[in-house]
Amino acid sequence: MAGEWNAYRLSIAVVMVVTGSINTLAAKWADRIKSKNSVGEVVVFDHPFLQVSRESLLGWVFPPSILYSSLIPLITCSSPFQACVMFLGEMCCLSAFLGFRWYQRRTRAPELDDLMSQEDSRRTFSPLVFLPPAMCDMTATSLMYLGLTMTYASSFQMLRGAVIIFTALLSVAFLGRVLQWKHWIGILCVFIGLCIVGLSDMLYGKSETHSTKEVITGDLLIIMAQVIAAVQMVYEEKYVYKYGVSPLLAVGLEGTFGFLVLATLLIPFYYIPVGPPIHSGPRGTLEDAPDGLIQIYNSPLLMTALTGTLVSIAFFNFAGISVTKEISATTRMVLDSIRTLIIWLFALAIGWQKFQWLQIVGFIVLVIGMAIYNNLFDPLFRRWGMVTEAQSDRSQLIASEVPPSRAEIE
């Protein structure tokens, strides 16, 4: 960890843990709230694609890179409408970037240099370079929101750790990275931890709101999303980061592409019939955006839950980037593990899931694997003579260094 803890570092660490926990729990809460739909039925909010778009819009106001028992009966949700909101949030980064650049040029404020990344003018680039990662972002986030509606919030949070495995493998294959033995051990521990979490859902996954098959399907969708998120990270490192683009501009462009594509897809989604549990709205289609908007309008509690996820993801991403910059990426990983534990304990406390001792074991193994992979055990390994000072922290992957994926609900 770089430097000593002070009031500012402690505050951003607390903000990261609290807002990160609120984000996942609020998203799950929205998935479980009932509201009157377009035909007058009181049903659960079944629109994940809308939720993703909501967070993209937030990028215009609260840029992520500056820096994935209710009183009403609870059930579960799923659909593409929720996905649009996330990309709307990311689009806000464009307005924030333009605003900061205007202010910087007007005042010549040096404190904005890091935000604006003065290196962004060293090479010209086509904005279309951000189209592939935007498509990966859109697909991964939609899959994760869909998976979250079928499984537990704690399982969702734990299974997201699979991104380390896929990022490592793809980085070796396409970026020519050479991983040390400790990284392979960390990857193995993460894999074992994921298997344990999946096994616990397979054995004890049935609940009042989800069948065992739904829980397993949700877990698999989340893992599939991590594969796509890993592709996005590797692509961005290979083709995007070399241009030295400001993070605000990068996220804003990706959010714009993602929103435009997904908003266009909502039109055919409105006419594509699908069966349960994928279908959305009374028409039984892949997505029924008008129905989702009507449900939001008819339920102040649902509006509160969605607003909570929208605001919390902004502060979470801001705090996460600040922790990486002010302290270290490994500290950020530790704080994210604390967030996972808080989500799991909260879900237990309010009855969203039952206690499963296998999840505790899986969580511990996951944290150990992430800690080994992110070099937290290096002092111990050096004391034992297993690694040298030069080897330490040499081949840490982009997964722990880049800003949080826009698929993160977050």
C-alpha positions in Angstrom: 0.0 0.0 0.0 1.4 3.4 -1.0 1.8 5.9 1.8 0.0 6.2 5.1 -3.8 6.3 5.7 -5.2 9.8 6.1 -8.7 11.2 6.4 -9.1 11.5 2.6 -7.9 8.0 1.9 -10.1 6.6 4.6 -13.1 8.5 3.3 -12.8 7.3 -0.3 -12.3 3.7 1.0 -15.5 3.9 3.0 -17.4 5.5 0.1 -16.2 2.7 -2.2 -17.4 0.0 0.1 -20.7 1.6 1.1 -21.8 2.8 -2.4 -20.6 -0.4 -4.0 -22.7 -2.4 -1.6 -25.7 -0.1 -2.2 -25.4 -0.4 -5.9 -25.7 -4.2 -6.1 -28.3 -4.4 -3.4 -30.4 -1.6 -5.0 -30.2 -3.3 -8.4 -31.4 -6.6 -6.8 -34.1 -4.7 -4.9 -35.4 -3.2 -8.1 -35.5 -6.7 -9.6 -37.8 -7.8 -6.8 -40.3 -4.9 -6.6 -43.8 -5.3 -7.9 -45.6 -2.5 -9.7 -48.7 -2.0 -11.9 -47.9 -2.6 -15.6 -49.4 -1.4 -18.8 -52.4 -3.8 -18.5 -53.1 -3.0 -14.9 -51.5 -6.1 -13.4 -49.3 -5.8 -10.3 -46.2 -7.7 -11.3 -42.4 -7.6 -10.7 -40.2 -5.2 -12.6 -38.9 -7.4 -15.4 -36.6 -5.0 -17.4 -32.8 -5.5 -17.0 -32.0 -3.9 -20.3 -33.6 -0.6 -19.1 -31.4 -0.7 -16.0 -28.2 -0.9 -18.0 -29.2 2.1 -20.1 -30.1 4.1 -17.0 -26.5 3.8 -15.8 -25.1 4.9 -19.1 -27.0 8.1 -18.9 -25.3 8.7 -15.6 -22.0 9.1 -17.4 -23.2 12.5 -18.5 -23.6 13.7 -15.0 -21.5 11.6 -12.6 -18.7 10.3 -14.8 -17.5 6.8 -13.6 -14.0 7.2 -14.8 -13.3 10.5 -13.0 -12.4 9.4 -10.6 -21.6 -3.5 -12.4 -37.6 -7.1 2.7 -39.3 -4.3 0.8 -42.6 -2.9 2.0 -44.0 -4.1 -1.3 -44.0 -7.8 -2.1 -40.7 -8.9 -3.6 -40.1 -11.2 -6.5 -37.6 -11.2 -9.3 -37.1 -9.6 -12.7 -35.4 -9.8 -16.1 -35.2 -7.9 -19.4 -33.2 -5.6 -21.8 -34.9 -2.3 -20.8 -32.7 -2.0 -17.7 -29.6 -2.2 -19.8 -30.2 1.1 -21.6 -30.1 3.2 -18.4 -26.4 2.2 -17.7 -25.3 3.4 -21.1 -27.1 6.7 -20.6 -25.0 7.1 -17.5 -21.8 6.5 -19.4 -22.9 9.0 -22.1 -22.8 11.7 -19.3 -19.0 11.3 -19.4 -19.0 13.1 -22.7 -20.6 16.2 -21.3 -18.4 16.0 -18.2 -15.3 15.7 -20.5 -16.3 18.7 -22.6 -17.2 20.7 -19.5 -13.9 20.0 -17.8 -11.9 20.7 -21.0 -13.7 24.0 -21.4 -13.0 24.9 -17.8 -9.4 23.8 -18.0 -8.8 25.9 -21.1 -10.5 28.9 -19.6 -8.7 28.8 -16.2 -5.6 26.7 -17.1 -6.3 24.7 -14.0 -3.4 22.2 -13.6 -5.4 20.1 -11.1 -7.5 18.8 -14.0 -4.6 17.4 -15.9 -5.1 13.9 -14.6 -8.8 13.9 -15.5 -8.3 15.3 -19.0 -5.2 13.2 -19.7 -3.0 15.6 -21.6 -1.6 12.7 -23.5 -4.9 12.4 -25.4 -3.6 14.7 -28.2 -0.4 12.8 -28.9 -2.1 10.6 -31.5 -5.1 10.9 -33.6 -7.7 8.2 -33.5 -11.1 7.3 -34.9 -13.9 7.3 -32.4 -15.0 4.0 -34.0 -12.1 2.3 -32.1 -14.5 2.4 -29.1 -17.3 0.6 -30.9 -16.0 -3.0 -30.3 -15.5 -2.5 -26.5 -18.9 -0.8 -26.3 -20.5 -3.8 -27.9 -18.7 -6.1 -25.4 -19.8 -3.8 -22.6 -23.4 -3.8 -23.7 -23.5 -7.6 -24.1 -21.7 -8.3 -20.8 -23.8 -5.9 -18.8 -27.0 -7.2 -20.2 -26.1 -10.8 -19.4 -25.1 -9.8 -15.9 -28.3 -8.0 -15.2 -30.2 -10.9 -16.6 -28.2 -13.4 -14.5 -28.7 -11.3 -11.4 -32.5 -11.6 -11.7 -32.2 -15.4 -11.5 -29.6 -15.9 -8.8 -28.5 -14.4 -5.4 -26.9 -11.0 -5.1 -24.0 -12.5 -3.2 -23.4 -15.2 -5.8 -23.5 -12.5 -8.5 -20.9 -10.5 -6.6 -18.6 -13.5 -6.1 -18.9 -15.0 -9.6 -17.7 -11.7 -11.0 -14.3 -12.7 -9.8 -14.1 -15.0 -12.8 -13.0 -12.0 -14.9 -9.5 -12.5 -13.5 -9.3 -16.0 -15.0 -10.4 -15.0 -18.4 -8.4 -11.7 -18.5 -5.3 -13.6 -17.6 -5.7 -16.3 -20.2 -6.6 -13.8 -23.0 -3.7 -11.5 -22.0 -1.3 -14.4 -22.3 -2.8 -15.4 -25.7 -3.2 -11.9 -27.3 -0.9 -9.5 -25.4 2.0 -11.9 -25.0 2.1 -11.6 -21.2 4.1 -14.1 -19.2 2.5 -15.0 -15.9 4.5 -16.0 -12.9 3.7 -19.1 -10.9 2.0 -17.1 -8.2 -0.5 -15.7 -10.7 -1.4 -19.2 -11.9 -1.9 -20.3 -8.3 -4.1 -17.3 -7.8 -6.1 -18.2 -10.9 -6.5 -21.7 -9.7 -7.8 -20.6 -6.3 -10.3 -18.2 -8.0 -11.4 -21.1 -10.2 -11.8 -23.4 -7.2 -13.7 -20.7 -5.3 -16.1 -20.2 -8.2 -16.7 -23.9 -8.4 -17.6 -24.0 -4.7 -20.0 -21.0 -5.0 -21.6 -22.7 -8.0 -21.9 -26.0 -6.2 -23.6 -24.3 -3.2 -26.1 -22.7 -5.6 -26.6 -26.1 -7.3 -27.2 -27.9 -4.0 -29.1 -25.2 -2.0 -30.2 -22.8 -4.8 -33.9 -23.4 -4.6 -35.8 -20.5 -2.9 -39.3 -19.0 -2.8 -38.5 -16.8 -5.8 -36.0 -19.0 -7.8 -35.9 -22.6 -8.8 -32.5 -24.4 -8.7 -32.4 -24.4 -12.5 -33.0 -20.6 -12.6 -30.2 -20.1 -10.1 -27.7 -22.2 -12.1 -28.8 -20.5 -15.3 -28.2 -17.1 -13.7 -24.7 -18.2 -12.5 -23.8 -19.4 -16.0 -25.0 -16.1 -17.5 -22.8 -14.1 -15.1 -19.8 -16.2 -15.9 -20.4 -15.8 -19.6 -20.5 -12.1 -19.0 -17.1 -12.2 -17.4 -15.7 -13.8 -20.6 -17.0 -10.9 -22.6 -15.8 -8.4 -20.1 -12.3 -9.9 -20.3 -12.4 -9.6 -24.1 -13.3 -5.9 -23.6 -10.4 -5.3 -21.2 -7.8 -7.0 -23.4 -9.1 -5.1 -26.5 -8.9 -1.8 -24.7 -5.4 -2.4 -23.5 -4.2 -3.5 -27.0 -6.1 -1.0 -29.2 -7.4 1.9 -27.0 -5.0 2.7 -24.2 -2.1 3.2 -26.6 -3.8 6.4 -27.7 -3.6 7.8 -24.2 -7.3 8.8 -24.4 -8.8 10.5 -21.4 -10.9 8.0 -19.3 -13.8 10.5 -19.4 -13.7 10.5 -23.2 -13.3 6.8 -23.5 -16.2 5.9 -21.2 -18.3 8.6 -22.8 -17.8 7.3 -26.3 -18.4 3.7 -25.3 -21.6 4.7 -23.5 -22.7 6.6 -26.5 -22.2 3.7 -28.9 -23.7 1.3 -26.4 -26.8 3.4 -25.8 -27.4 4.0 -29.5 -27.1 0.4 -30.4 -29.1 -0.9 -27.5 -31.8 1.7 -27.9 -32.1 0.6 -31.6 -32.3 -3.0 -30.5 -35.2 -2.3 -28.1 -37.4 -1.8 -31.2 -37.0 -5.4 -32.5 -36.9 -6.7 -28.9 -40.4 -5.3 -28.5 -41.6 -7.8 -31.2 -39.5 -10.9 -30.4 -41.6 -13.5 -28.5 -39.7 -15.5 -25.9 -40.7 -17.9 -23.1 -40.1 -17.6 -19.3 -38.0 -16.7 -17.5 -36.5 -14.5 -20.2 -39.7 -12.8 -21.4 -40.5 -9.2 -20.4 -43.9 -7.6 -19.9 -47.5 -8.9 -20.5 -46.8 -9.3 -24.2 -44.2 -12.0 -23.5 -41.5 -10.4 -25.7 -37.7 -10.0 -25.2 -38.2 -6.4 -24.0 -41.2 -4.2 -23.5 -39.8 -0.8 -22.9 -43.1 1.1 -22.7 -44.3 -1.4 -20.1 -41.1 -0.8 -18.0 -41.6 3.0 -18.1 -45.1 2.6 -16.9 -44.1 0.4 -14.0 -41.4 2.9 -13.0 -44.0 5.7 -13.1 -46.5 3.7 -11.0 -44.1 2.8 -8.2 -42.2 5.5 -6.2 -40.4 2.7 -4.4 -39.2 1.3 -7.7 -38.1 4.7 -8.8 -36.2 5.0 -5.6 -34.4 1.7 -6.1 -33.4 2.6 -9.7 -32.2 6.0 -8.6 -30.2 4.4 -5.9 -28.4 2.2 -8.4 -27.8 5.1 -10.7 -26.3 7.4 -8.1 -24.4 4.8 -6.2 -22.6 3.5 -9.3 -21.3 7.0 -10.0 -19.8 7.5 -6.5 -18.6 3.9 -6.4 -16.7 4.3 -9.7 -15.3 7.6 -8.5 -14.1 6.2 -5.2 -12.7 3.1 -6.9 -10.6 5.1 -9.3 -9.5 7.3 -6.4 -8.5 4.3 -4.3 -6.4 2.9 -7.2 -4.7 6.3 -7.7 -4.2 7.4 -4.1 -3.5 4.0 -2.5 -3.1 0.9 -4.8 -5.0 -1.5 -7.0 -4.6 -4.3 -4.4 -6.2 -2.1 -1.8 -9.1 -1.7 -4.2 -9.4 -5.5 -4.5 -9.5 -5.9 -0.8 -12.2 -3.3 -0.4 -14.2 -4.9 -3.1 -14.0 -8.2 -1.2 -15.3 -6.4 1.9 -18.2 -5.2 -0.3 -19.0 -8.8 -1.3 -19.1 -9.8 2.4 -21.4 -6.9 3.3 -23.8 -7.8 0.4 -23.8 -11.5 1.5 -24.5 -10.6 5.2 -27.2 -8.1 4.3 -28.9 -10.6 2.0 -28.9 -13.1 4.8 -30.2 -10.5 7.3 -33.3 -9.5 5.3 -34.1 -13.0 4.1 -33.1 -12.7 0.5 -31.3 -16.0 0.8 -30.6 -18.7 3.3 -27.2 -19.4 5.0 -25.0 -21.7 2.9 -21.7 -22.7 4.5 -20.3 -23.6 1.1 -20.6 -20.0 0.1 -18.4 -19.0 3.0 -15.8 -21.5 1.9 -16.0 -20.4 -1.7 -15.8 -16.7 -0.7 -12.7 -17.3 1.4 -11.0 -19.3 -1.4 -11.9 -16.5 -3.9 -10.4 -13.8 -1.7 -7.2 -15.8 -1.2 -6.9 -16.4 -5.0 -7.5 -12.7 -5.7 -5.0 -11.7 -3.1 -2.3 -14.0 -4.5 -3.0 -12.8 -8.0 -2.8 -9.2 -7.0 0.5 -9.6 -5.2 -0.8 -9.1 -1.6 1.2 -12.2 -0.5 4.4 -10.9 -2.1 6.0 -9.8 1.3 5.4 -13.3 2.6 6.7 -15.0 -0.6 9.8 -12.8 -0.5 10.5 -13.7 3.1 10.3 -17.4 2.1 12.6 -16.7 -0.9 9.9 -17.8 -3.4 9.9 -14.5 -5.3 12.5 -11.7 -5.7 12.0 -8.0 -5.4 12.3 -7.6 -9.1 9.7 -10.2 -9.8 7.2 -8.7 -7.4 4.4 -6.7 -9.0 5.9 -7.2 -12.4 3.1 -8.9 -14.3 0.0 -7.7 -12.6 -2.8 -7.8 -15.2 -5.0 -5.0 -16.4 -8.0 -6.6 -14.6 -6.9 -4.9 -11.3 -5.6 -1.7 -12.8 -8.3 -0.4 -15.2 -11.3 1.5 -14.2 -14.3 -0.7 -13.2 -16.1 -2.3 -16.1 -19.3 -0.6 -17.1 -20.8 -4.1 -16.7 -20.4 -3.7 -13.0 -23.5 -3.0 -11.0 -21.6 -2.8 -10.7 
